[in-house]
Amino acid sequence: MKKINFVAAFILTAASLVAVAQSNQTPVNITTVTPGGATAITSYGSMNTAYTFNLQNTTNAQFCAGTDVCALPTAQTGANAYTISNTRWGTYKLNNAVPGDCAPTITYGGVQYCLLEFHFHGPSEHWINGGATDLEVHFVFFNLTDATSGARGLCSANSLLVMGQRMVGNGSVANAAWSNVFNAIPTANASGAYSGTSLNLNIQTLMGIPGGNINSAPSYRYLGGLTAPISIATLGQTNGNQSNSCVANTNPNNSNPWWGNPQNQLTNGAYPEIVQWVLFRQPIQLSVAQVNQFKAKFPDGNARAVQPNTGTTINLANPN
């Protein structure tokens, strides 16, 4: 198995740097789709193996790291409105214990991606036909090439692949596949430190897709952005200099000089558009109690508001 030196203390919670005017901001309210024409997902057999994940519960602005200074507004209006800065930027995250192993791995559009972490938002960040669900889980994969060659960092339209699933709380019967995950939510830690607790988890089992056939499951696929700010300091690069990364403020290859600065991202209300999104149409069913376990930790919610869709093409794969 190929190992790489890539440690991304990634925020989130968790995407070509293009002009803000093109507005591939995320999340969106999915109302109009183009059937078919979606990028293919292949080589995902390693998803059906148990891996170790380290648990983390952040309550602070973890995207503001290193020498960054972030003054969080707490009473914005409009598309980015929120009132509580603390839980708004926190999340319950399960980090791949050995992301450098690039396992589990998945190929999307011929590009190899490695699972970095998965985390939750409540309520769901994506809406479908004007409706949200209780929660949404994001499985965040990084582009292997970004970590091994060229400018180190999140540099292009396919730097990240995020596979999302909305989650619904119904009844009293717990979803057994997710019981350990929700039972183990650690105490909030403002520094974002690892809780000391780990779980062995099978991602295919968690996703619950019939037959484990990820590519054939109906899903919405589009190019979009992060749903929280990111700092160059969060990349944890061991290869290359942070100042040479494509998301650094001073890099001449960066057409958006605010891109690598979380405070400027907050001010502009727009985050890097470097995510290939795959949102599965069928929600995961949880019990009401499981949903409430998350809400107890994040009572004010931690979802970014739906952003205006200014022409982003959303493909519906396998509309059966």
Sine and cosine of phi, psi and omega as CSV:
sin_phi,cos_phi,sin_psi,cos_psi,sin_omega,cos_omega
0.00,0.00,0.69,-0.72,-0.07,-1.00
-0.98,0.22,0.79,-0.61,0.06,-1.00
-0.96,-0.27,0.53,-0.85,0.03,-1.00
-0.69,-0.72,0.37,-0.93,0.09,-1.00
-1.00,-0.04,1.00,0.03,0.00,-1.00
-0.59,-0.80,0.94,-0.35,0.03,-1.00
-0.84,-0.54,0.97,-0.25,-0.04,-1.00
-0.95,-0.30,0.96,-0.27,0.09,-1.00
-0.98,0.20,0.96,0.28,-0.25,-0.97
-0.99,0.17,0.60,-0.80,0.02,-1.00
-0.98,0.21,-0.38,-0.93,0.05,-1.00
1.00,-0.04,-0.45,-0.89,0.00,-1.00
0.17,-0.99,0.34,0.94,0.45,0.89
-0.06,-1.00,0.00,0.00,0.00,0.00
0.00,0.00,0.00,0.00,0.00,0.00
0.00,0.00,0.94,-0.34,0.23,-0.97
-0.80,0.59,0.96,-0.29,-0.07,-1.00
-0.91,-0.42,0.30,-0.95,-0.05,-1.00
-0.90,0.44,0.57,-0.82,-0.02,-1.00
-0.86,0.51,-0.50,0.87,-0.04,-1.00
-0.86,0.50,-0.46,0.89,0.03,-1.00
-0.96,0.26,-0.38,0.93,0.18,-0.98
0.75,0.67,0.93,0.37,0.20,-0.98
-0.99,-0.10,0.74,0.67,-0.01,-1.00
-0.98,0.18,0.45,-0.89,-0.09,-1.00
-0.76,-0.65,0.53,-0.85,0.11,0.99
-1.00,0.05,0.16,-0.99,0.01,-1.00
-0.78,-0.63,0.34,-0.94,0.15,-0.99
-1.00,-0.02,0.93,-0.36,-0.09,-1.00
-0.99,0.12,0.94,-0.33,-0.01,-1.00
-0.84,-0.54,-0.51,0.86,-0.02,-1.00
-0.81,-0.58,0.79,-0.62,-0.04,-1.00
-0.77,-0.64,0.34,-0.94,0.10,-0.99
-0.95,-0.30,0.94,-0.33,-0.02,-1.00
-0.88,0.47,0.67,-0.74,0.02,-1.00
0.95,0.32,-0.21,-0.98,0.04,-1.00
0.94,0.35,0.26,0.96,-0.08,-1.00
-1.00,0.05,0.48,-0.87,0.08,-1.00
-0.91,0.42,0.65,-0.76,-0.08,-1.00
-0.99,0.15,0.59,-0.81,0.12,-0.99
-0.97,-0.25,0.83,-0.55,-0.02,-1.00
-0.71,-0.71,0.16,-0.99,0.12,-0.99
0.79,0.61,0.87,0.49,-0.02,-1.00
-0.87,-0.49,0.37,0.93,-0.03,-1.00
-0.88,0.48,-0.48,0.88,-0.03,-1.00
-0.95,0.32,-0.15,0.99,0.06,-1.00
-0.92,0.38,-0.35,0.94,-0.06,-1.00
-1.00,-0.09,0.73,0.69,0.03,-1.00
-0.62,-0.79,0.54,-0.84,0.00,-1.00
-0.98,0.18,0.70,-0.72,0.05,-1.00
-0.76,-0.65,0.34,-0.94,-0.01,-1.00
-1.00,-0.04,0.72,-0.69,0.02,-1.00
-0.80,-0.59,0.72,-0.70,0.02,-1.00
-1.00,-0.07,0.74,-0.67,-0.13,-0.99
-1.00,0.01,0.60,-0.80,-0.04,-1.00
-0.55,-0.84,0.68,-0.73,0.09,-1.00
-0.79,-0.62,0.97,-0.24,-0.04,-1.00
-0.99,-0.13,0.64,-0.77,0.04,-1.00
-0.87,-0.50,-0.08,1.00,-0.11,-0.99
-0.94,-0.34,-0.05,-1.00,0.02,-1.00
-0.99,0.17,0.98,0.20,-0.10,-1.00
-0.94,0.35,-0.25,0.97,0.06,-1.00
-0.96,0.28,-0.29,0.96,-0.01,-1.00
-1.00,-0.08,0.99,-0.17,-0.15,-0.99
-0.75,-0.66,0.17,-0.99,0.04,-1.00
0.87,0.49,-0.82,-0.58,-0.02,-1.00
-1.00,-0.04,0.08,1.00,0.02,-1.00
-0.91,0.42,0.58,-0.82,0.12,-0.99
-0.83,-0.56,0.88,-0.47,-0.07,-1.00
-0.86,-0.51,0.85,-0.52,0.11,-0.99
-0.98,-0.19,0.96,-0.27,-0.10,-1.00
-0.99,0.17,0.86,-0.51,0.14,-0.99
-0.94,0.33,0.49,-0.87,-0.06,-1.00
-0.83,-0.56,0.08,1.00,-0.03,-1.00
-0.56,-0.83,0.76,0.64,0.03,-1.00
-0.96,0.29,0.24,-0.97,0.12,-0.99
-0.82,-0.57,0.21,-0.98,0.04,-1.00
1.00,0.03,-0.42,-0.91,-0.16,-0.99
-0.90,0.44,-0.40,0.91,-0.04,-1.00
-0.96,-0.29,0.38,0.93,-0.11,-0.99
-0.90,0.44,0.65,-0.76,0.17,-0.98
-0.33,-0.94,0.37,-0.93,-0.08,-1.00
-0.89,-0.46,-0.38,0.92,-0.04,-1.00
-0.89,-0.45,0.93,-0.36,-0.07,-1.00
-0.96,0.29,-0.49,0.87,-0.15,-0.99
-0.92,0.40,-0.90,0.43,-0.03,-1.00
-0.97,0.25,-0.37,0.93,0.01,-1.00
-0.84,0.55,-0.58,0.82,-0.08,-1.00
-0.97,-0.24,0.07,1.00,0.01,-1.00
-0.99,-0.10,0.16,-0.99,0.10,-0.99
-0.25,-0.97,0.29,-0.96,0.16,-0.99
-1.00,-0.08,0.88,-0.47,-0.13,-0.99
-0.80,-0.60,0.64,-0.77,0.07,-1.00
-0.89,-0.45,0.94,-0.33,-0.12,-0.99
-1.00,-0.05,0.72,-0.69,0.10,-1.00
-0.84,0.55,0.82,-0.57,-0.07,-1.00
-0.91,0.41,-0.48,0.88,-0.01,-1.00
-0.72,-0.70,0.94,0.33,-0.06,-1.00
-0.89,0.45,-0.43,0.90,0.00,-1.00
-0.92,0.38,-0.26,0.96,0.06,-1.00
-0.97,0.26,-0.24,0.97,-0.08,-1.00
0.81,0.59,0.81,0.59,0.04,-1.00
-0.47,-0.88,0.74,-0.67,-0.03,1.00
-0.93,0.37,0.38,-0.93,-0.04,-1.00
-0.79,-0.61,0.36,-0.93,-0.02,-1.00
-0.51,-0.86,0.51,-0.86,0.05,-1.00
-0.92,-0.40,0.80,-0.60,-0.03,-1.00
-0.77,-0.63,0.89,-0.46,-0.04,-1.00
0.88,0.48,0.52,0.85,0.00,-1.00
0.99,0.17,0.06,1.00,-0.01,-1.00
-0.95,-0.30,0.72,-0.69,-0.01,-1.00
-1.00,0.07,0.75,-0.66,0.02,-1.00
-0.84,-0.54,0.49,-0.87,-0.03,-1.00
-0.86,-0.50,0.71,-0.71,-0.02,-1.00
-0.95,0.33,0.82,-0.57,0.00,-1.00
-0.99,-0.12,-0.76,0.65,-0.05,-1.00
-0.21,-0.98,0.15,-0.99,0.25,-0.97
-0.67,-0.74,0.48,-0.88,-0.11,-0.99
-0.48,-0.88,0.04,-1.00,-0.16,-0.99
-0.78,-0.63,0.46,-0.89,0.15,-0.99
-0.74,-0.67,0.60,-0.80,0.08,-1.00
-0.67,-0.74,0.77,-0.64,-0.10,1.00
-0.94,0.34,-0.14,-0.99,0.01,-1.00
-0.86,0.51,0.58,-0.81,0.04,-1.00
-0.98,0.17,-0.67,0.74,0.07,-1.00
-0.99,0.15,0.66,-0.75,0.13,-0.99
-0.94,-0.33,0.48,-0.88,0.10,-1.00
-0.80,-0.60,0.88,-0.47,-0.03,-1.00
0.79,0.61,0.68,0.74,0.09,-1.00
0.99,0.12,0.08,1.00,-0.05,-1.00
-0.88,-0.48,0.68,-0.73,0.07,-1.00
-0.96,-0.27,0.26,-0.96,0.10,-0.99
-0.90,-0.44,-0.01,-1.00,-0.10,-1.00
-0.90,0.44,-0.72,0.69,-0.08,-1.00
-0.64,-0.77,0.18,-0.98,0.15,-0.99
-0.56,-0.83,0.74,-0.68,0.03,-1.00
-0.96,-0.27,0.66,-0.75,0.01,-1.00
-0.87,-0.50,0.87,-0.50,0.12,-0.99
-1.00,-0.09,0.92,-0.40,-0.16,-0.99
-0.98,-0.20,0.86,-0.51,0.03,-1.00
-0.91,-0.41,0.61,-0.79,0.07,-1.00
-0.96,-0.29,0.52,-0.86,0.02,-1.00
-0.94,0.34,0.87,-0.49,-0.06,-1.00
-0.85,0.53,-0.61,0.79,-0.02,-1.00
-0.89,0.46,-0.60,0.80,0.02,-1.00
-0.87,0.50,-0.47,0.88,-0.08,-1.00
-1.00,-0.04,-0.16,0.99,-0.12,-0.99
-0.84,-0.54,-0.25,0.97,-0.03,-1.00
-0.46,-0.89,0.31,-0.95,0.03,-1.00
0.94,0.33,-0.31,-0.95,0.03,-1.00
-0.92,0.39,0.79,-0.62,-0.01,-1.00
-0.97,0.26,0.73,-0.69,0.04,-1.00
0.68,-0.73,-0.25,-0.97,-0.03,-1.00
-0.98,-0.18,1.00,-0.04,-0.34,-0.94
-0.94,-0.35,-0.23,0.97,-0.15,-0.99
-0.57,-0.82,0.05,-1.00,-0.08,-1.00
-0.91,0.40,-0.29,0.96,0.01,-1.00
-0.89,-0.46,0.46,0.89,0.00,-1.00
-0.91,0.41,-0.52,0.85,0.01,-1.00
-0.78,-0.63,0.52,-0.85,0.19,-0.98
-0.86,-0.52,0.84,-0.55,0.05,-1.00
-0.88,-0.48,0.85,-0.52,0.06,-1.00
-0.98,-0.21,0.89,-0.46,-0.08,-1.00
-0.93,-0.37,0.53,-0.85,0.12,-0.99
-0.67,-0.74,0.79,-0.62,0.09,-1.00
-0.98,0.21,0.44,-0.90,-0.11,-0.99
-0.75,-0.66,0.66,-0.75,-0.06,-1.00
-0.81,-0.58,0.74,-0.67,0.07,-1.00
-1.00,-0.06,0.89,-0.45,0.01,-1.00
-0.72,-0.70,0.78,-0.63,0.15,-0.99
0.93,0.36,-0.25,-0.97,-0.12,-0.99
-0.95,-0.32,-0.07,1.00,-0.04,-1.00
-1.00,0.02,0.89,-0.45,-0.05,-1.00
-0.94,0.33,0.52,-0.86,0.16,-0.99
-0.98,0.19,0.95,-0.31,-0.13,-0.99
-0.86,0.51,-0.54,0.84,-0.03,-1.00
-0.89,0.45,-0.47,0.88,-0.07,-1.00
-0.97,-0.25,-0.02,1.00,-0.09,-1.00
-0.85,0.52,-0.74,0.67,-0.02,-1.00
-0.89,0.46,-0.58,0.82,-0.03,-1.00
-0.91,0.42,-0.74,0.67,-0.05,-1.00
-0.98,0.21,-0.48,0.88,0.04,-1.00
-0.94,0.34,-0.33,0.94,-0.13,-0.99
-0.97,-0.25,0.20,0.98,0.00,-1.00
-0.83,0.55,0.87,-0.48,-0.08,-1.00
-0.97,0.22,0.22,-0.98,0.10,-0.99
-0.89,0.45,0.61,-0.79,-0.03,-1.00
-0.86,0.50,0.63,-0.78,0.00,-1.00
-0.74,-0.67,0.93,-0.37,-0.09,-1.00
-0.90,0.43,-0.40,0.92,0.00,-1.00
-1.00,0.10,-0.18,0.98,-0.02,-1.00
0.98,0.21,0.29,0.96,-0.05,-1.00
-0.94,0.33,0.44,-0.90,0.10,-0.99
-0.87,0.49,0.70,-0.71,-0.11,-0.99
-0.96,0.26,-0.29,0.96,-0.09,-1.00
1.00,-0.05,-0.05,1.00,0.00,-1.00
-0.95,-0.31,0.65,-0.76,0.02,-1.00
-0.76,-0.65,0.39,-0.92,0.07,-1.00
-0.71,-0.70,0.57,-0.82,0.15,-0.99
-0.99,-0.11,0.85,-0.52,-0.15,-0.99
-0.68,-0.73,0.59,-0.81,0.08,-1.00
-0.98,-0.20,0.91,-0.41,-0.10,-0.99
-0.91,0.42,-0.64,0.77,0.01,-1.00
-0.88,0.48,-0.64,0.77,0.03,-1.00
-0.91,0.41,-0.66,0.75,0.02,-1.00
-0.89,0.46,-0.67,0.74,-0.06,-1.00
-0.92,0.38,-0.52,0.86,0.10,-0.99
0.91,0.41,0.42,0.91,0.00,-1.00
-0.98,0.18,0.79,-0.61,-0.06,-1.00
-0.78,0.62,0.80,-0.59,0.00,-1.00
0.95,0.31,-0.02,1.00,-0.01,-1.00
0.93,0.37,0.23,0.97,-0.04,-1.00
-1.00,0.07,1.00,0.03,-0.10,-0.99
-0.89,0.46,-0.65,0.76,-0.09,-1.00
-0.93,0.37,-0.53,0.85,-0.07,-1.00
-1.00,0.05,-0.17,0.98,0.01,-1.00
-0.95,0.30,0.69,-0.72,0.03,-1.00
-0.83,0.55,0.76,-0.65,-0.03,-1.00
-0.42,-0.91,0.43,-0.90,0.08,-1.00
-0.99,-0.12,0.77,-0.63,-0.07,-1.00
-0.77,-0.63,0.77,-0.63,-0.03,-1.00
-0.33,-0.94,0.28,-0.96,0.09,-1.00
-1.00,0.00,0.83,-0.56,-0.02,-1.00
-0.58,-0.81,-0.47,-0.88,-0.10,-0.99
-0.78,-0.62,0.01,-1.00,0.17,-0.99
-0.94,0.35,0.31,-0.95,0.05,-1.00
-0.93,-0.36,0.21,0.98,0.11,-0.99
-0.47,-0.88,0.36,-0.93,0.00,-1.00
-0.90,0.44,0.30,-0.95,0.07,-1.00
-0.67,-0.74,0.54,-0.84,0.03,-1.00
-0.91,-0.42,0.54,-0.84,0.12,-0.99
-0.84,0.54,-0.51,0.86,-0.05,-1.00
-0.94,0.33,-0.28,0.96,-0.02,-1.00
-0.99,0.11,-0.11,0.99,-0.11,-0.99
-0.97,0.25,-0.37,0.93,0.07,-1.00
0.84,0.54,0.66,0.75,-0.12,-0.99
-0.94,0.33,0.68,-0.73,0.12,-0.99
-0.94,-0.34,-0.23,0.97,0.09,-1.00
-0.90,-0.43,0.77,-0.63,0.01,-1.00
0.99,0.11,0.29,-0.96,-0.02,-1.00
-1.00,-0.09,0.68,-0.73,-0.01,-1.00
-0.83,0.56,-0.59,0.81,-0.04,-1.00
-0.94,0.35,-0.27,0.96,0.04,-1.00
-1.00,-0.08,0.00,1.00,0.00,-1.00
-0.95,0.31,0.47,-0.88,-0.04,-1.00
-0.94,0.34,-0.22,0.98,0.04,-1.00
-0.98,-0.18,0.09,1.00,0.06,-1.00
-0.95,0.30,0.56,-0.83,-0.05,-1.00
-0.82,0.57,-0.62,0.78,-0.19,-0.98
-1.00,-0.08,0.00,1.00,-0.08,-1.00
-0.94,0.33,0.82,-0.58,-0.04,-1.00
-0.92,0.38,-0.30,0.95,0.02,-1.00
-0.99,0.16,-0.09,1.00,-0.04,-1.00
-0.99,-0.11,0.93,-0.36,-0.04,-1.00
-0.97,0.24,-0.17,0.99,0.03,-1.00
-0.87,-0.50,1.00,-0.05,-0.13,-0.99
-0.90,0.44,-0.22,0.97,0.04,-1.00
-1.00,0.02,-0.10,1.00,-0.21,-0.98
-0.86,0.51,-0.66,0.75,-0.08,-1.00
-1.00,-0.01,0.10,1.00,-0.06,-1.00
-0.91,-0.41,0.91,-0.41,-0.09,-1.00
-0.88,0.47,-0.55,0.83,0.02,-1.00
-0.91,0.42,-0.67,0.74,0.04,-1.00
-0.92,0.40,-0.55,0.84,0.06,-1.00
-0.90,0.44,-0.67,0.75,0.05,-1.00
-0.89,0.46,-0.71,0.71,-0.04,-1.00
-0.89,0.46,-0.65,0.76,-0.02,-1.00
-0.99,0.14,-0.25,0.97,-0.01,-1.00
0.90,0.43,0.52,0.86,-0.01,-1.00
-0.57,-0.82,0.64,-0.77,-0.09,-1.00
-0.86,-0.51,0.38,-0.93,-0.08,-1.00
-0.76,0.65,0.72,-0.69,-0.06,-1.00
-0.99,-0.16,0.97,0.22,-0.16,-0.99
-0.73,-0.68,0.46,0.89,-0.09,-1.00
-0.86,-0.50,0.79,-0.62,0.24,-0.97
-1.00,0.04,0.92,-0.40,-0.09,-1.00
-0.99,-0.12,0.70,-0.71,0.17,-0.98
-0.78,-0.62,0.95,-0.32,0.01,-1.00
-0.94,-0.35,0.91,-0.42,-0.03,-1.00
-0.96,0.29,0.66,-0.75,-0.11,-0.99
-0.94,0.33,-0.60,0.80,-0.06,-1.00
-0.99,0.11,0.86,-0.51,0.02,-1.00
-0.94,0.33,0.39,-0.92,0.15,-0.99
-0.99,0.11,0.72,-0.69,0.00,-1.00
-1.00,-0.02,0.82,-0.58,0.08,-1.00
-0.87,-0.50,0.15,-0.99,0.16,-0.99
-1.00,0.09,0.32,-0.95,0.07,-1.00
-0.86,0.50,-0.62,0.79,-0.02,-1.00
-0.90,0.43,-0.62,0.79,0.01,-1.00
-0.91,0.41,-0.67,0.75,0.06,-1.00
-0.88,0.48,-0.67,0.74,-0.03,-1.00
-0.92,0.39,-0.45,0.89,0.08,-1.00
-0.88,0.47,-0.62,0.78,0.05,-1.00
-0.96,0.29,-0.70,0.71,-0.04,-1.00
-0.89,0.46,-0.49,0.87,0.03,-1.00
-0.90,0.43,-0.51,0.86,0.00,-1.00
-1.00,0.06,-0.45,0.89,-0.05,-1.00
-0.76,-0.66,0.92,0.40,-0.12,-0.99
-0.90,0.44,-0.40,0.92,-0.01,-1.00
-1.00,-0.09,0.03,1.00,-0.01,-1.00
0.99,0.16,0.34,-0.94,0.01,-1.00
-0.58,-0.82,0.60,0.80,-0.01,-1.00
-0.96,-0.29,0.67,-0.74,0.12,-0.99
-0.96,0.28,0.58,-0.81,0.01,-1.00
-0.91,0.41,0.46,-0.89,0.07,-1.00
-0.85,0.52,0.69,-0.72,-0.03,-1.00
-0.98,-0.20,0.44,-0.90,0.02,-1.00
-0.89,0.46,0.70,-0.71,0.07,-1.00
-0.99,-0.11,0.94,-0.33,-0.09,-1.00
-0.98,-0.20,0.55,0.84,0.07,-1.00
0.88,-0.47,0.15,0.99,0.05,-1.00
-0.89,0.45,0.77,-0.63,0.04,-1.00
-0.99,0.17,0.82,-0.57,0.05,-1.00
-0.93,-0.37,0.92,-0.39,0.01,-1.00
-1.00,0.04,0.68,-0.73,0.10,-1.00
-0.98,-0.21,0.96,-0.30,0.00,-1.00
-0.99,0.12,0.69,-0.73,0.06,-1.00
0.81,0.58,0.86,0.52,-0.03,-1.00
-0.97,0.24,0.90,0.44,-0.04,-1.00
-0.98,-0.19,0.00,0.00,0.00,0.00
